Amino acid sequence: MFADQQPVTGPITLDEAMARAIRYNLDHRLKMMEEALAQRQLDLSNFDLLPKLTAAAGYTNRNHDLASSSEGFYTREQSLVPSFSTDKNARTADLNLSWNILDFGVSYFEAKEQADHLLVLEQRRRKVVQLMMQQVREAYWQAVGAQRLRDRIGPLLAEAQSALDDSRATQAQGLRSPVETLNYQRSLLDLMRQLEAVRDQLEVAKPRLASLMNLEPGRDFSLAATDTFRVPNFDMAMPAMEDMALQRRPELVEASYNERISVNETHKAIAKLLPGIELSVGAHYDSNSFLVYNAWRSAGISVSWNLLNLLNAGNIRGTAQAQLDVAKMQRMALSMAVLTQVHVARSELGAKTRQFDLFKRLNDVDQQILEQTHNATVTNAKGKLEEIRVATAAMMSELRLYQSYGELESAYGQMLATLGLDPVPAKLNGNDIASLTQSIGEEQKRWDDIAVHGVQAAALAQPGPTIAAAAALPTGAVQK
């Protein structure tokens, strides 16, 4: 599970986290293996297009000669004495080359279907990568928040516990009102409960990110934390977004290939209605000494036709056409769902942007309150409670800020996935982590440029095959 991975040598950036997820994530590796398996199956399908070349050899032995006589048809009397024309021992060898045109046609369409199936698996792998990048974005920033706040919870809990011990000592001495002391202790315990809840949330942030990058469970690593938050800017016009999504979404590209598979199914069904023509040539050898020619060559042609298929021709064609109609309707339904997802993702990105702006302003206010409270804290217990309460509120506000930014990055990743934009270009400089990290950064800048410049730059994105484009592509080809 963890073999042959490049070691973590420093703080992990977001691009490196994405690169490690692409390179080592087990779900992605599974999709790549399924794609490789489909390629091998395609090789097998292409081999079925070749003629059949059959070699045979044999040896026979008899304890008696193969002797026979003849009997007159009318007289029923023996007309010839018993005789034989074969040796007791015989060796034979045959080499036949046969080609059935009907089988070739069916195998041809099956090979085209297998080639499209390979492209379907490639689109499914694209979908896995796009969803995985969205998860990495959210998990990364939550882990960054956990890394920044993890070391601040312990001192706060220790300070709260110290204040609680002091309050209990004061309660034992009877220096304060029992109700006032108990309310104070209850406030401290409630703050400690909140801090423990926050610590529980922080404990799961890094393991989630580590699982996406396929790092060993329990392994410690650091993230390249930053105090600046880059708010994604996506100003592309909605018509351009809709066109890009309809051209590039893996689900729609897969549906186009499935529709082309249905067309080939129709062709295959029609081909099975035709007569089968088989051509054959061969070379033969027989060691029988009675033969004038022990070696000879042969050639032949045969025609066979299952006439009952003609009675079922209407049903066969109807089924094939129905399958094609279903594939078209599935693509139309997916197109409608994709258009809806584009609008929803755009609205979700705007909502998360506004929420992050509010959380950022709220965090700024809470941090200022913490600074003012710390400067004005008095030495009595009540002042210590107020400082702990304000520090807890400030820390939770900062935690919510990172969580909100993680949700914003997830919404941005969802926007990219909705448009069918891949995190890496079609051509890579290399498969190592450094090359993948660089490629991810360059591709992100490219999509940012497209988003900022809108419709003009959107034309730079190469479309995936719509049904018209897919029909024009050669078998086994793919556009990205």
N, C-alpha and C positions, 0 to 999 in steps of 0.2 A: 504493500500500500504506500510506503514512503521511500521506496528504493529509487536511486538515481535522481534525487532532487538536489538542485543547487542550494547550498546552505544559506541561511539568512545571515548577512554580514553587517547589517546596520538597520537603522530605522526604516520601516516599510512605508513607502508612499502609496497613494491611492492607485496610481498607474501600475506600480509593482504588484500591489495586491490583486489587481485585475489580471496582470500577466501571469502570476502564480496560479490563479483560479483557472485561466485558460489552459495553462501548461499541465497542471497536476490534478485538477478536480476530477474525481472518479466518475461522476455522471457524464462529464464531457468526454473523458477517455472512453467510456462505454459507447457513447454515440459515435466516436471516431472508429471504434472497433466494428460496430455494426455497419458503418459505411465501408470499411475495408472488406468485411464479409460480403456485402452486396457487390463490391467490385470483383471479387473472386467468383461469385455466382454469375456475374455478367460474362466473365471469361469462359465459364462453362457453357453458358447459353450461346456464345459466339462459336464455340467449338461444335455445337450441334448443327451448325449450318453446313459443315463439311460433308462430302459423300461418305458412305460406309465402305471401308476397305477391310475385307475379311480374309484371313489366312487360315487354311485348314490342312491338316495332314493326318494320315491314319495307316494302320497296319492290321491286316487280317490273316488268319490262319485257319485252315479247314483240315479235319482228319480224313475226309474223303473228297474226291474230286466233285465239282459241281456238274455232274453228268445228267443228261436228260434225253428223252426220245420224243418222237412225234407220233400222233395218232390221226388217221384219216377222219375227216369230219363226217362223211357219209358212211364209210365202211366200218368205222370204229376199229380199224385194224392198225397195228403198228406199221408206220410207213418208213421210219428211219431207225437204224440201230442206235443204241445209247451213245452219246458223245458229250464232250465237254469242250469249252473254249476259254476257261479261266484256270490260272495256276492255283495251287493250294495256298501259296503264300502271295500276298499282294500288298503293295505299298502305293498310297495315293497322296497327292498334294494338290491343293487348289488355292488360287489367289483371285478373289472376286472384288470388283469395284462396282458399287451400285449407288444410284442416286434417285431418290423419290422426289419428284418436283412438288407434290402436295405437302410432303413432310418438310421440305425446304421452306415453302411459303409460310407454313404454320410456325416453324422454328424462327423464321425471320421476324415475324411480328412478336413472338415471345421474347426474342432478344431485344427488340425495341422497347418492349414493356419493362424488361429488366433494367435496361439503361435508364429509363425514366424513373424506375423505382430507386435506383442509386441516387438520382438527383433529388428525389423526395426525401431520402434519408439525409442528404446534405442540408436541405431546408430545415429538417427537424433539429439537426445539430446547430444550425444558426439560431433557431428559436431557443434552444437550451442555453447557448452562450449569451444571448441578449437578456434572458431572464436572470441568468447568473450574475451578469454585470450589474443589473438593477439591485440584486440582493447584496452584492459586494459594496456598492455605494452606500447603502443604508447601514450595513453592519460596520463598515469602516468608520464612519463618523460617530456612531454610537460607541465604538471601541475607543476612539480618540477621547470622547467625553469621559469614558470610564477611566482611561489612563490618567487624565488630568485630575479627576476628583477622587481617585482611589486613595491617595495618600492624605487626603484632607479629612476623610471620615473618621479614621482612627483617633487623631488628636481631639476632634470634636466629641466623640463618644467618651474618651478619657476625661475630657473637661466636664462633660455632663455627669459622668459617674462621680467625679470628685465633688461637684456641687451637690449631688444627691447625698453623698456621705456626710458632707458638712451640714446639710439640712437635717439629716437624721440625728447627728450629734447635737444640734441645736434643739431638736424636738425632745431628745432625752434629758436635756438640761432644763426644759420648760421655759426657754427664753422668749418664745413667740407663741402666738395663739395657735392652738392645735389645728383649727380649720385652715388658717392661713398657711401653716407649714404643710399640711396635706395637699392643699391646692397647688402649692409650689412644687411639691414632689410629683404630683400628678402631671403638671406641665413638663417637668424634666423627663419623666418616663414617656410621655407622648412624643417629645422630641427624639428621644432615643429610639422609639419604635419607628419613627419616620426615617431616621438615619440607617437603621437596620434594613428597612425596606429598600432604601436607595442602594445600600451595599449589595443586597441580593440582586437588584437589577444590573449593577455593574459587573457582578461576577460572571454573568452569562454573555456579556458583550464580546469579549475577546474569544472565547471558545467558538462562538458562532462564526466569527470571521476566520478563525483558524481552520474550521471544518471546510469552509468554502475554498480556502487556499490549500487544503489537504496537508496541513501541518500536524505533527503528532499531538494528540491530546495531552494537555498539561505542560506543553512547551511554552516557555516565556519568550515574548518578543516585544519590541517597542515599535511604536508608530510615529511617523514624522508629523508631530502635532504642529499646528499653526494657530495664531490668534486671529487671523484674517479669514473671513468667509466670503468666497466668491459666489455671488448670486447669479444663477444661470439666466442668460438673456436669450429669449426665443421669440423673435419678431417676424417669423415667416408668415406670409399670408395663408389664410385657411385653405383657399383652393389649391395652392401649391402643396400644402401639407397633405391634403386629400389625395392628390395625384401621386405624390411620392409614396404614400402608404399603400395605395392600390397597386403600385408597381413593385415595391420592394418587400412587403410583408411576407415572411416565410409561409404563413398559412395560405395566402392567396397564390403564391408561386407554386406551392405544393398542390393546391387545387387545380391549377392550370396543367400541371404534369399529370394529375389523376384524370383530368378530362382527356388529355392526349392518350393516356393508357386506355381509356374507354373507347376512343376512336380506333386504336389498334385492336382492341377486343372485337369491335364490329368487323374490321377487316379479317381478323382471324376466323370469326364465325362464318363469314361469307366464303373464305378460302376452303373451309372444311366441306362446303357443299359441292365443290368441283371434283372431277374425277382425278384419281391418282395415277400419274404416269411415272413408271420406273424404268430407268436406263441402266444397263449392266454390261460390263465387259469382264472377261476373266481369262486366266491361264491355268491349265490343268495338266496333271501328269498321273499316269497309271503304269505300274511296273508289269502289268499282265503281258506275258510273252506272246500271246495269241493275237494281240492287237497289232495292226499294221503301223499305226502311229501312236506311240506311247505318250507323246506330248502334243497338245493342241490348244488353240485359243477359241473363245466364243464371245459373242455379242448378242444382245437381245433387248427388246422393249416390251413392256407389258402395261396394260391399262386396266384399272379397277375402279368401280364406281358404286358406292352404296346408294342405291336408288331410293331406299327408304328415307334418306336425308332430304330428298326432294319433297316428300310429304310433310316434313317438319320444317321446311325452309321458312315459312311464315313465322313460326314461333321463335326460331333461332334469330331471325332478323329483328323481330319485335323485342326480344329480350335484350339484344345488343343495343338497340335504339333506346330502350328504357333505361339501361345502364348509363348511356351517354346523357340522357335527359336528367337523370339524377345527379350526375357529376356537374352538369351546368347549373342546376338549381342549387347545389351545395356551394358552388363558387359564388353565385349571386347572393346567397344568404351570408356567406363569409364577407363578401364585399360590403354589405349593409352593416354587419357587425364591426368591421374595421373602420368604416366612416364614423360610426357612433363612438368607437374607442378613441379616435383622433380628437373629436370634440370634447369628450370626457377628460382625456389626458391633458388637453390644453387648459381646461377649466381647473383641473386638479393642480396643475403646476402653478397657475395664478393664485389659487387658494393657499397652497403651501408657501408661496412667496410672501403673501400678506401675513400669514401666521408667523413665519420666521421673523419678519420685520417687527411684529408686535412683541414676540418673545425677546428679541434683541434689545428693544427699548426697555422692556420690563427688567431684563437682566442688568442693563446699565443703571437703572434706578436702584435695584436691590444692592448692587455692589457699592453704590454711593451711600446708601443707608447703612450698609455694614461698616464702611469706613468712618462715617460720622458717629455711629454707635460705639465703635471701638475706641474712638478718641474721647468720647464722653462717658465711658463706663466708669462707674464708681466702684469702690472696693466692697460694698455690701453684697449680700447674696442675691438680692432682687436685681441689681445691675448685672450680675453675672448671668442670671437667667435670661435677661433681655438680650445680652450679647450672644448667648448660645442660640436663642430663638432666631435672631437676625442672621447669624452665621449659617444656621441650617436653612433658612429661607433663601439666602443668597446662593448657597451651594445647590439647592434644588432648582433654583431659577437657572443657574448655569447648566445643570443637567438637562433641564427641559429645552434650553437653547440648543445644545448639541443634538438632542433627540429631534427637535424641530428641523435642524439643518439636515440631519440624516433623512428625515421624511421628505425634505425638499429635494435632496439629491436623488432619493428613490423616485420621486415624481418626475424629475428630469430624466432619469434613466428610463422610466416608463414612457416618457414622451419619445425618447430616441427609439425604444423598442417598438412603440406603436407605429412609428414611421418606417420601421424595418432597417434602421441604420446599424451597421455592424461596428463593434469596438475596434476591430483590426482591419487593415486594408486587404485587398485580394492578394497582393504580393508582399511578402515579408522579407526583411533583410536577413533574418535568421530565426531559429526556434529557441534560442537561449533566452533567459529572463531579461537580460539587458536589451536585446533586440526587440523583444515583445513589448517591453516597457516603453521604449522609444517609439515604436509603431503605434501603440495605443495613444500616446501623447500627441503624435502628429495627426492621427485620425480624428481625435477629439477637437483639435484646432480647426481641422477642415470642416467638421460639422458645425462648430461654433461660427465659422465664417459663413457657411451656408445659411444658418439661422439668422444671422445679423443682416446679411445682404438680401435675404428674401428670395423672390421669384427668380431673379437673374442668376444667382448662384445655385439655385435648386436644380437648374438644368445640367449642372456638372455631375449630379448623381446619376450613375448608370442604372437604368431600370432593370428589374427582374422581368422574366418572361410573362407577359399577359397571355391570353389564349392565342391572340394573333401572333405575338412575338414567339411564343413557345412552338407554334406550328411551323414557324420559319426556321427554328433552330435545328441543326443536325442532331441525330440521335446521340445521346451521351454528352451533349454540350450544355453549358449553363452560363447564364449571364449573371453578373453580380453588380 
